[in-house]
Amino acid sequence: MTVADRLLTVNEVAERLGTGLRFPRRLIEERRITFVKVGRHVRIRESAVDEYVSAHTVEPIVLRPTSPFRRAA
């Protein structure tokens, strides 16, 4: 673990994702994100949050420009 890869609380993960507390807790419960148990506390590495976001990022579809001479259907 590097300095940049610190352990985040559930509150910090929710804030970073811009969601409520229930979303990261559900990710943990469903084992959809990597987490660390520190005693009875749960922590999530910053890199795990970044990996989750990149794995669920949807790239836009690049559409071809339409011809101005083409009629709409």
Buried (B, 14 or more C-beta within 10 A) or exposed (E): EEEEEEBBEBEBBBEBBEEEEEBBBEBBEEEEBBBEEEEEEBBBBBBBBEEBEEEEEEEEEEEEEEEEEEEEE
